[in-house]
Structures are given as C-alpha cells and as structure tokens.
C-alpha cells in the first residue's frame, strides 16, 4: 500500500532560521505531490504541488519543494521562517493513475519562536 | 465566494445514534472527498466521489457511508457511531480529481461518547 512518511513530527525554530521538512513516499509509479499547511484553528490550504516538469517547485509565502525521484522524496524548504509560519504541515501523494485517493503523511508541527 | 461548507462544525453524540455530516461546494466540482484527521496519523481518506452517483472507498471506509445524489452535496453518514470515530472530519472538492488543487472545508469535530 502507498504510504507517506514525515519523519519530523515537531520542529522548533527561531525566526530567520532556515527550514527543511522531510517527506518520503513508497509508491514506485508516477505520482502527484503536494504540501498543505494548516494554521491553528483553520482548514488546510495548499502550499505547493508537483505534477511534472521542473522538480523544484515554488509555492506561496516563500516556500519551495524539491522532488527527487531516485529518493522518493519531496522535501519542503524555506530559507527564512517567520513567526506566522507556525502551523502544521502535511505532505500528500496521489498516484497519477487509477484510484484518485490522496494519501497524507502524519504531519509536522512547526513552531517558530520570535 | 468559492467555498466548501460543512455542517455541523461541532457535534457530540452517543454510541449507536445515527448521524449525518453535510458537505456542500459551490464551485461545480465533480470530485469530492471525506477525510478524518487524528493526532499522529495525519489525514486519512474515508470515501471519495468522482461525480454524481459515483463513489469509491478511501483508506478507512469502515463504519461510514456516503451518497452523491447531487453534484454540490456529499454527505457523510455514520449509521452506528462508535467512540473510535471521534475525530476531526474534513470534506474537500476539486474540479475533476486530477491535477488541480483540492479545496478543504473548515472541518467538523465529532465526539462519540
């Protein structure tokens, strides 16, 4: 079965620090990849997505992610975090064929200290 | 305003008492989906629907039912709720379930006693 792993469950950073959140998936075929963010008390919002083409994807609010097919990874990065980035971040994967189910990772809670 | 709405937002019920959580979208999306979110497990897909009268199981369908009689509505039905269905539920929709973004509703927090 397809699975998505986010190894960092809770990350604490100071403002201006750089961020990298890991995401690995297990499915070997063609996939669509997503990062969603959930701010406290709010619903999920899409940060960025990858379907094909340039493996370095830029999203909203200065976030970017790099798809490395050989490593089955789609890590999220931001050069300098802000207090307002405090949220929970979810990686999600969907197979490009067959069932359109979206499989989420367990999430990474990011806490940015001012 | 384009949105996905869910009702109720909060619900406390008892074991075995049937309940329905409604989901509606105003974007003419074909694809709709239900997820549950639990601490440490992230979001898991319960059911999804590719179009009217077309539904399929997600990763955790046991104990849930859905129906899609109209394009805009995708209710989630718990025929006999149990405490292990206490969770935060999200409805989502997208244009066709393909490459486009999924839009999420605000969530329904359910407590089953």
Interface residues (C-beta under 8 A of the other chain):
Chain A: X4 X6 X9 X32 X36 X42 X43 X44 X45 X46 X49 X51 X90 X92 X99 X100 X101 X102 X103 X104 X105 X106 X107
Chain B: X31 X33 X35 X40 X41 X42 X43 X44 X45 X48 X50 X56 X58 X59 X90 X92 X97 X98 X99 X101 X102 X104 X105 X106 X107
